[in-house]
Amino acid sequence: MDKSWLALMIGNSRLHWAWFVGDQLQSAWDSEHLTNSGPPSSPNLGKILEKASLSREKVVRRSQGENSDELPIVLASVVSEQTAIWQTYRQLQTLMLAQIPLQHSYPTLGIDRALALWGAGEVYGWPALVIDAGTALTFTGGNAERQLVGGAILPGLSLQVQSLAQKTAALPAIALPETLPKRWANDTEDAIASGIIYTVLAGVVDFVQAWWQEFPHCAVVITGGDRALLHQYLQSQHSELAAQVTIDPNLIFWGMRACRAESASA
């Protein structure tokens, strides 16, 4: 268990990577989706590591006794076309929803949500609520028996901005501000920011408070690409609530690590 391995979560917008030595996280990064227009071939892992400022030699040297030509990859995916590209990779372990020990899940539950919840519960304790501020903004909760309680899905912050810009004739694409904007805006760009941010904040606060009514004092963890921005907005308007919420970008990787350890001991 002291050898290097890679975790790969194929998300809706990007590839999410983590390099582990045994159960210790060494580095995490994101990269673009791959394209494979020709015959199926094994993806070039060396180039992927190089783009993350990691040499293959460095990764292999950190492992004790590793001399394999290919590093093991544990893969989970929500994009089937991207998954297919990796099927020729020799040392590939593909995680499926059924392999995650989360009870009471349903067949269409996103494996990213299941892994993030499993990671949160295993690291921060059960019950746990995960808020994933990614392409979609999702809420996923589990109880003390490691059972899925349920959750909700809505468009994420950036997706809401893109949707207004693409589906309306006059509304521009904007960059969301780093600080909380004025609620009552006096121009179009600020009005878009206000509408998106304040309604999302209201929803987040309502879901968290409802969760704590049912599961007092349990862990609430924010993850995903917009995690820091969302937490910053929460701090500006709901500082007491924000102080009780944890930010962790690696929840999915903690879930993958736990599932890998479970399969190794089985």
C-alpha positions as CSV (number, residue, x, y, z in Angstrom):
1,M,0.0,0.0,0.0
2,D,3.1,2.3,-0.1
3,K,3.0,2.6,-3.9
4,S,1.9,5.5,-6.1
5,W,-1.5,5.5,-7.6
6,L,-3.7,8.1,-9.3
7,A,-7.3,8.9,-8.7
8,L,-9.2,10.3,-11.7
9,M,-12.6,11.8,-11.5
10,I,-14.1,12.7,-14.9
11,G,-16.4,15.6,-14.2
12,N,-18.8,17.4,-16.5
13,S,-16.3,20.1,-17.4
14,R,-12.8,18.8,-16.5
15,L,-10.7,15.9,-15.4
16,H,-9.9,16.0,-11.7
17,W,-6.7,14.2,-10.6
18,A,-5.0,13.2,-7.4
19,W,-1.7,11.5,-6.8
20,F,-1.5,9.3,-3.7
21,V,1.4,7.3,-2.2
22,G,-0.4,4.7,-0.3
23,D,-3.2,6.6,1.5
24,Q,-1.3,9.9,1.6
25,L,-2.4,12.6,-0.9
26,Q,0.7,14.2,-2.6
27,S,-0.9,16.5,-5.1
28,A,-4.2,17.3,-6.8
29,W,-4.9,19.2,-10.1
30,D,-7.4,19.6,-12.9
31,S,-6.9,19.1,-16.7
32,E,-9.1,19.5,-19.8
33,H,-11.2,16.6,-21.2
34,L,-9.2,14.5,-23.7
35,T,-10.0,14.1,-27.3
36,N,-9.7,10.8,-29.2
37,S,-10.6,11.1,-32.8
38,G,-8.5,8.2,-34.1
39,P,-8.4,4.5,-33.2
40,P,-8.5,3.7,-29.5
41,S,-5.1,4.1,-27.8
42,S,-3.9,4.3,-24.3
43,P,-3.8,7.9,-23.1
44,N,-0.4,9.5,-22.6
45,L,0.0,9.7,-18.9
46,G,3.5,11.1,-19.1
47,K,2.2,14.3,-20.9
48,I,-0.7,14.6,-18.4
49,L,1.7,14.5,-15.4
50,E,4.1,16.9,-17.2
51,K,1.2,19.5,-17.6
52,A,0.7,19.2,-13.8
53,S,4.4,20.0,-13.2
54,L,5.0,16.4,-12.1
55,S,7.5,14.1,-13.8
56,R,6.7,10.4,-14.2
57,E,10.1,9.7,-12.7
58,K,9.3,11.8,-9.6
59,V,6.0,10.0,-9.1
60,V,7.5,6.6,-9.4
61,R,10.5,7.4,-7.2
62,R,8.1,8.2,-4.3
63,S,6.9,4.7,-4.4
64,Q,8.7,1.9,-2.6
65,G,9.7,-0.9,-5.0
66,E,7.5,0.3,-7.8
67,N,8.8,-0.5,-11.3
68,S,5.6,-0.8,-13.3
69,D,5.4,0.8,-16.7
70,E,2.0,2.2,-15.9
71,L,0.8,3.8,-12.7
72,P,-2.5,2.3,-11.4
73,I,-5.5,4.6,-11.9
74,V,-8.7,4.5,-10.0
75,L,-11.3,6.1,-12.2
76,A,-14.9,7.4,-11.6
77,S,-16.8,9.3,-14.2
78,V,-20.0,11.1,-15.1
79,V,-19.2,11.5,-18.8
80,S,-19.4,8.2,-20.7
81,E,-17.6,9.4,-23.8
82,Q,-14.5,10.4,-21.7
83,T,-14.7,7.1,-19.8
84,A,-14.3,5.2,-23.1
85,I,-11.0,6.8,-23.8
86,W,-9.4,5.3,-20.7
87,Q,-10.6,1.7,-21.3
88,T,-7.4,0.8,-23.0
89,Y,-5.3,1.8,-20.0
90,R,-3.9,-1.4,-18.6
91,Q,-3.8,-0.6,-14.9
92,L,-7.3,0.8,-14.6
93,Q,-9.8,0.2,-11.8
94,T,-13.2,1.7,-12.7
95,L,-15.4,2.5,-9.8
96,M,-19.1,2.0,-10.2
97,L,-21.9,3.3,-8.0
98,A,-22.6,-0.2,-6.7
99,Q,-19.1,-0.5,-5.3
100,I,-19.6,2.5,-2.9
101,P,-20.9,1.2,0.4
102,L,-23.4,4.0,0.7
103,Q,-26.8,2.4,1.5
104,H,-30.2,3.5,0.1
105,S,-28.7,5.1,-3.0
106,Y,-30.6,5.0,-6.3
107,P,-29.5,3.9,-9.8
108,T,-29.2,7.4,-11.3
109,L,-27.4,9.0,-8.3
110,G,-24.2,10.6,-9.7
111,I,-21.1,8.7,-8.7
112,D,-19.4,12.1,-8.0
113,R,-22.1,12.9,-5.4
114,A,-21.9,9.4,-3.8
115,L,-18.1,9.6,-3.6
116,A,-18.1,13.1,-2.1
117,L,-20.6,12.1,0.5
118,W,-18.7,8.9,1.3
119,G,-15.5,10.9,1.6
120,A,-17.1,13.5,3.9
121,G,-18.6,10.9,6.1
122,E,-15.4,8.9,6.4
123,V,-13.2,12.0,7.2
124,Y,-15.6,14.2,9.1
125,G,-18.0,11.7,10.6
126,W,-21.6,10.8,9.9
127,P,-24.2,12.3,9.5
128,A,-22.8,14.6,6.8
129,L,-24.1,17.0,4.3
130,V,-22.0,17.8,1.1
131,I,-22.6,21.0,-0.9
132,D,-20.8,20.6,-4.2
133,A,-20.4,24.0,-5.9
134,G,-19.4,22.7,-9.4
135,T,-21.1,22.9,-12.8
136,A,-24.2,21.9,-10.9
137,L,-24.8,22.9,-7.3
138,T,-25.8,19.8,-5.4
139,F,-26.8,19.0,-1.9
140,T,-26.2,15.4,-0.8
141,G,-26.8,14.1,2.8
142,G,-26.2,10.9,4.6
143,N,-27.2,9.8,8.2
144,A,-25.3,8.1,11.0
145,E,-26.1,4.6,9.5
146,R,-24.2,5.6,6.3
147,Q,-27.4,5.8,4.4
148,L,-28.3,8.3,1.7
149,V,-31.0,10.6,3.1
150,G,-31.3,12.5,-0.2
151,G,-30.4,15.8,-1.8
152,A,-31.1,18.4,-4.5
153,I,-29.6,19.7,-7.7
154,L,-29.7,23.1,-9.4
155,P,-27.5,24.9,-11.9
156,G,-24.2,26.1,-10.4
157,L,-23.1,29.7,-10.2
158,S,-21.2,29.8,-13.5
159,L,-23.8,27.7,-15.3
160,Q,-26.5,30.3,-14.3
161,V,-24.3,33.1,-15.7
162,Q,-23.7,31.1,-19.0
163,S,-27.4,30.2,-19.3
164,L,-28.6,33.8,-19.2
165,A,-25.9,34.9,-21.7
166,Q,-26.7,32.1,-24.1
167,K,-30.5,32.0,-23.9
168,T,-31.3,35.7,-23.9
169,A,-30.7,38.4,-26.6
170,A,-29.5,41.2,-24.4
171,L,-28.0,39.9,-21.2
172,P,-24.2,39.7,-21.2
173,A,-21.9,37.0,-19.8
174,I,-20.4,38.4,-16.6
175,A,-17.7,37.5,-14.2
176,L,-19.1,37.0,-10.7
177,P,-17.5,39.4,-8.2
178,E,-15.3,38.1,-5.4
179,T,-17.2,40.1,-2.8
180,L,-20.9,40.2,-2.2
181,P,-22.6,42.7,-4.5
182,K,-25.3,45.2,-3.7
183,R,-28.7,43.5,-3.6
184,W,-30.5,46.4,-5.4
185,A,-28.4,46.9,-8.5
186,N,-28.5,49.9,-10.8
187,D,-27.1,48.3,-14.0
188,T,-27.6,45.0,-15.9
189,E,-24.3,43.3,-14.9
190,D,-24.8,44.0,-11.2
191,A,-28.4,42.9,-11.4
192,I,-27.4,39.5,-12.9
193,A,-24.8,39.1,-10.1
194,S,-27.3,40.1,-7.4
195,G,-30.0,37.8,-8.7
196,I,-27.8,34.7,-9.0
197,I,-25.8,35.2,-5.8
198,Y,-28.6,36.2,-3.4
199,T,-31.0,33.5,-4.5
200,V,-28.3,30.8,-4.4
201,L,-27.3,32.0,-0.9
202,A,-30.9,31.9,0.3
203,G,-31.2,28.4,-1.0
204,V,-27.9,27.2,0.6
205,V,-28.9,28.7,4.0
206,D,-32.3,27.2,3.8
207,F,-31.0,23.7,3.0
208,V,-28.3,23.8,5.7
209,Q,-30.7,25.0,8.4
210,A,-33.2,22.4,7.4
211,W,-30.5,19.7,7.6
212,W,-29.3,20.9,11.0
213,Q,-32.9,20.7,12.3
214,E,-32.9,17.0,11.5
215,F,-29.2,16.3,12.2
216,P,-28.0,18.9,14.7
217,H,-24.2,19.7,14.9
218,C,-23.3,17.4,12.0
219,A,-20.6,18.1,9.4
220,V,-21.5,20.3,6.5
221,V,-18.7,20.4,3.8
222,I,-18.4,22.5,0.7
223,T,-16.5,21.2,-2.3
224,G,-16.3,21.9,-6.0
225,G,-14.7,24.5,-8.2
226,D,-16.7,27.4,-6.8
227,R,-16.4,26.3,-3.2
228,A,-14.2,29.3,-2.1
229,L,-16.4,31.9,-3.8
230,L,-19.6,30.4,-2.4
231,H,-18.1,30.2,1.1
232,Q,-16.9,33.8,0.8
233,Y,-20.4,35.0,0.0
234,L,-21.7,33.0,3.0
235,Q,-19.2,34.6,5.3
236,S,-20.3,38.1,4.1
237,Q,-24.0,37.6,4.9
238,H,-24.2,34.6,7.3
239,S,-20.9,34.6,9.2
240,E,-22.1,32.3,12.0
241,L,-23.3,29.7,9.6
242,A,-20.2,29.9,7.5
243,A,-18.0,29.4,10.5
244,Q,-19.6,26.0,11.0
245,V,-19.0,24.9,7.4
246,T,-15.8,23.2,6.3
247,I,-14.2,23.7,2.8
248,D,-12.5,20.6,1.4
249,P,-11.7,20.4,-2.3
250,N,-10.7,16.7,-2.1
251,L,-13.9,15.0,-0.8
252,I,-14.3,12.9,-4.0
253,F,-10.7,11.7,-3.6
254,W,-11.2,10.8,0.0
255,G,-14.2,8.7,-1.1
256,M,-12.1,7.0,-3.9
257,R,-9.3,6.3,-1.4
258,A,-11.8,4.7,1.0
259,C,-13.3,2.5,-1.7
260,R,-9.9,1.5,-3.0
261,A,-8.9,0.4,0.6
262,E,-12.1,-1.5,1.0
263,S,-11.6,-3.4,-2.3
264,A,-8.0,-4.2,-1.3
265,S,-9.0,-5.6,2.0
266,A,-11.9,-7.6,0.6
